[in-house]
């Protein structure tokens, strides 16, 4: 393969140039305009430091210019300008760019005054570098007042030079000595034009920069306002969600009380059977019945807590069919006759989605409540679950079809608008379906509705399918557990369940003893199980766990806030709301221990 021999040297040259540019820009200047001028001014000063000595070396060594009086004066003023350029470069490197420009422009004006006073005007007309340079630097760096001050000083110097020329010609008895000042009007006009152009251009540039700064500030203000509005919208959305949950709880209160009465009746009936029968089969059946009733009561309380608690959006992966089965009893409770609700699960395999499970359940309850209101004279609500592929993405669709009065096209187009409702005043907020739409969008899905007057309504909710969460392998049975529970009966029950499962458990009823047991046990413990409402704690805050670096299982019905706090502090936390089966705690403890062990390997 042939290579270019110049490529390495070109690369090195580019790197050197980049390094020089970085060095020129690296000055401690805060003003953005001065920061842009700094590299050019440094290059200008360096150019003068190099070219002025080189120019005089050429004239003295090559051209061999004789050292006349005017040449000596010229060398002297160039030495002054060279020294001023060196000092100005030093000042720029220390961030004093405006002061450096004052020094350099002042040195050039002093040099020009010296030259015009000693040599005159006419001999200086061939080289106008210094006068023009002072005007440009004054306009760009120093400001408008300084620019016109420099113009006035230049006119005074030109007049001084013209006066010197007139006096020189008069001394030589020249017939028209005033010719020495003949160029003054043209110089005044020319430099006035140059100064005016520089003034207007700089003013336009500064005006554009000020406008840009104003627009930038306005944009920053608009962005801040937009952020505030977005925050307010999110807060309002959470408030709307909470209001919807509370509204749903109000509607379901009667059904919940009825369901609890049924649970209590079942438990009471089985308890009587235990008292009246000595047969083992009857006893076992009664105990199993009471356990099932307790699980049903647990589900009701857990649903009620979820609906009445103010919660932020919590995305999780779950099986849609499981969620539908869990919410089915509450859907039926919305209707006087629960048989009017039919659930049809056509999924042959579990389908998992990722969204806030509470919002999905709230969405189904809202739609079901609307269906109930639309079927005042009777009818059935069909809830179906189907696997549907949309836009090339596998997903799951939940269809809710009622036999109500339906709606017109005009109403259908507006049903997702916040506060839009067709119900009488006091019967609806018009927020339910808006919350449903937002919840589906947050989960990456959509909702559509089909309806005609007299033909009922069909809602279709679609969510993309996601892989099922990985379930870690259970750890070994002999997990070492610290149990902290203030209820003596529950503590003994859970302690026996852990012991029966092969775990090594120690228990206490308060945080002080728990800390002592932790110190005594050293590194032997693997998992901590604690209630949130222990003696001496406030608002469920477990400060004694802040310094504990072990997996934690919180066993309270309202432990989410404390779990989030501990999680934010870097703790591995899991919630198991009461009531729960002792086997559920054993399973959770083993999984927490397995996760901790897996993270260490």
Secondary structure, 3 states (H helix, E strand, C coil): CCCCCCHHHHHHHHHHHHHHHHHHHCCCCCCHHHHHHHHHHHHHHHHHHHHHHHHHHHHHHHHCCCCCHHHHHHHHHHHHHHHHHHHHHHHHHCCCHHHHHHHHHHHHHHHHHHHHHHHCCHHHCCCCHHHHHHHHHHHHHHCHHHHHHHHHHHHHHHHHHHHHHHHHHHHCCCCCHHHHHCCHHHHHHHHHHHHHHHHHHHHHHHHHHHHHHHHHHHHHHHHHHHHHHHHHHHHHHHHHHHHHHHHHHHHHHHHHHHHHHHHHHHHHHHHHHHHHCCCHHHHHHHHHHHHHHHHHHHHHHHHHHHHHCCCCCCEEEEEHHHHHHHHHHHHHHCCCCHHHEEEEECCCCCCEEEEEHHHHHHHHHHHHHHHHHHCCCCCCEEEEEEEEEECCEEEEEEEEEECCCCCCHHHHHHCCCCCCCCCCCCCCCCCHHHHHHHHHHHCCCEEEEEECCCCCEEEEEEEECECCCCCCCCCCCCCEEEEECCCHHHHHHHHHHHHHCCCEEEEECCHHHHHHHHHHHCCCCCEEEECCCCCCCCCCCCHHHCCCCCEEEECCCCCHHHHHHHHHCCCCEEECCCCCCHHHHHHHHHHHHHHHHHHHC
